[in-house]
Amino acid sequence: MADKRPFRVVIVGASVTGLSLANMLQANGIDFLVLEAYPTVAPQVGASIGLLPHGNRILDQLGLYEKVMGIAPPIQTFNFRDTNGQILACHREMDKRIIERHGYPMVFLDRQMLLNMLYNSIKDKTKVLTNKRVVRTELVNRGVRAVTSDGTIIAGDILVGADGVHSRVRSEMWKLAGRLSPGLFDPNEHEAPPCENSCVFGISNPCPGINPGDLHCVFRNSSSYLVTGGPQGRVYWFRFQKLQEKVHGSAIPRYSEKDLQKALSESADDSILPNLKFSTLIDNKLSAFHPVGGQGGNAAIESAALLTNNLVNALKRSPSGRLTTVQVESMFADVQSRRKPRLALNHRYSHNRANTEALDTPLKKLMAIYLLPLVDEQVVTLGYCSQHPGGEMLDMLPVNHHENLIPYKQELLCEPTSRGSIQWVLVVTYVVFTVIAASAGKYGPNPTDGSVPHDHWIDKASILSLEALKVNAFGHSIQPIIIVMVEGYRGRNELTPLGL
């Protein structure tokens, strides 16, 4: 008998990823079920989240952007501080600059606030089940089943793991792959993820000197702080600490309450501002503190959007409203292949920024302490926003009009791609032919009639009188001259040879 149940996506975890995906599926009329391990959907665990322009653009498509802006002030001021909390550089009106470039601001708010917005936007709350910890997954004929700790069995067509970095779903995937497709995953993959920094984060009540919309980056040897002012004056903070050595997989430490208290006590006298110690943030705590390895809320929202795009397109091409195993594998493989380069870029950016703010090497210290105060707002804005234009969006939902100087990739005629090794082949070919053209006749036989070589560059004013080869050379020389002149006026090139 044919299965009359509509196509269903089982989402494990009512996280930012899980609830964002649920809202996207809801907008496209695709059935879903969210399984959350804990008793409540949005507990207060002392976590904040920063929403960047490309993340806000997707939330705008889901009708949530205005709700976010009704609660959270945009980041207006970037403050970079040294070990003593003294200002290295201060850039104001950054909200205007970021909105001017990308159409949306950067905002910080409680992770709980965002989860509540996402949850409240789900029309049928029975599709979000709490106290449903998934302990096992099973592949069945053209589908999957999730088995929870209380014995509940949930059937669906595909299952998406949104249950955090220590994902149960990922572990189940590895086990299934090992049994059904040996060699599909590297057996040591679970030991591959590296970790170089620990992080303690929290939310504190209002503190003097930390105003709503302020962002403070405090540079210290082997550690750093990110402190922002959020809604109702509350203060969001993160303390990053360089580990003694890079660790991988199961060797990544899971900190106890004792480890947490030790880390807080050892750093209590660190200066955030000249007159504000870290101990003040600790004493003014609004919620419990937690150690964490890292967060990627915007990347998670992007991945959910791309998965939704692929799923909607695949279902449109399927007359039966169902997907075969081959179609599902192709859909997920496409998501992975398209997301992997961008996530690698995000990883390098985060890694480099963490090392710079922790003054990891003499060069990083030179950049942070001595060169950063010399650059202007345009360079700082570019440094924080260079990755935004490559963000994903929901292809099937309209985007509210927001003026932006820098187009997103979907607004271009074609998405920029790297030329790879072919660019060097073209460069070498160009140089070879340039040398040949420049030396034409130079190394040939000398005139035997005593005539003197004549240079038409000097005594001819019109380009029409030049030889064909020299016209070509003249045209090629004009191009780099114009490029150097234009690029030399860009703020980002102010400290480069082009700006001299």
ZICOR-V429860 format. One record per helix or strand. SS is the DSSP state (~ for helix, > for strand). FROM is the first residue (numbers start at 0). TO is the last residue. If there is no record, write none. Layout:
SS FROM TO
SS FROM TO
//
This chain:
> 7 11
~ 15 26
> 30 34
> 47 50
~ 52 60
~ 64 70
> 73 73
> 76 80
> 86 90
~ 93 101
> 106 109
~ 110 119
~ 124 126
> 127 128
> 133 139
> 142 147
> 152 155
> 157 160
~ 167 179
~ 188 190
> 193 203
> 213 219
> 222 228
~ 230 232
> 234 247
~ 248 250
~ 256 265
> 270 272
> 275 276
~ 277 282
> 284 284
> 289 291
~ 296 315
~ 324 356
~ 361 373
~ 376 384
~ 387 389
~ 408 410
~ 421 437
~ 455 458
~ 462 464
~ 467 487
~ 490 492
~ 496 498
//
